Amino acid sequence: MSNNVSETLDVRTIIPRERHPLIFNRLEALQPGSALRLINDHDPAPLRYQLMAEYPEAFDWIPEQQGPEEWIIRIVKRAG
C-alpha cells in the first residue's frame, strides 16, 4: 500500500447533499495506489458504509483524526 496522497478534499464548506457525489467522483478518478485525504466536520461512517457496499475491496479506509471537530480520513485506492 502506498502512502502517497494525491489530493486533499475538505468537504466542510460543501452543501451536505453534494458531498457524497463529489467524493465518489474524486475516488473513481484516483490511480491505483493513490489516495484522497478527506476532511469532514462529522464522523463519515455513512460514507464508509456506502463506499464498502459499492466498491468492496477497492479502497483502504485509514483514519488520521477522529473528531471532535474534524475527521480526517485517508482513502487509498488499492492496486488491481
N, C-alpha and C positions, 0 to 999 in steps of 0.2 A: 504494500500500500504506500502511496506517495503522500508526502506531507505538503505538497505544493498547493498553494491557494491561488486559483486563477482570478477570483474576484470576491469582493465583499458586497453583500446586498443588505442594506439597512431598510427594513420594511416598516419601521415605526411611524413614518410620515405618510405611508401609503394607506388609502382607504381599505378597511378590512376585507371587503368583498373582492378587491382586486389583488390581494396578497398572494393567494394560492396560485392563480393562473400565472402571475408574474414569476413566482418562484419555480413553478414547473417548467416554464419556458426556458429559464436560465439553466435548470438542471439538465433538461434534454439537450441543450447545446454544449454541455461540457464534453471535453475529450476524456477518454478513459484515463484514470489516474489524477485527473484534475479535481478541484474542489470548489465549492461555493461556501463562503463563510457568511452565515445568516445571522443578522442581529434583529431581535424581536423584543416587544415590550411585554410579552406574556409567554407562558410555557407553550411551546409549539407542538405539544403532544398530538393534537388533531392532525397537524401536517405530517408528523411522523407516521401515524396510522394510515393516512391516505397514501403516502409515499410507499410504505411497505406493501400495501394492498395492490397498488397499480404497478409497482416495479419491484417485485420481490427479488431479493439477492442482487440488485443492481447498484445499490448505494450503501455506503457505511455512514452511520449517524454518530458523530463524535461531539459530545457536549464539551464546550470550553468554559462556559459560565452559565449557571442555572439560577438566575434571579438574585435578589428580589426585584430589581428594577429593570434589568435587561438579561435576556437569554441569548447566548452566542453558541451557535451550532456549526460545526464544520461538516459538510455533507460531501463525501468523496465518491465519485463515480468509479465503480470497480472496472477493472480491465476484463474484456472478454466476457 
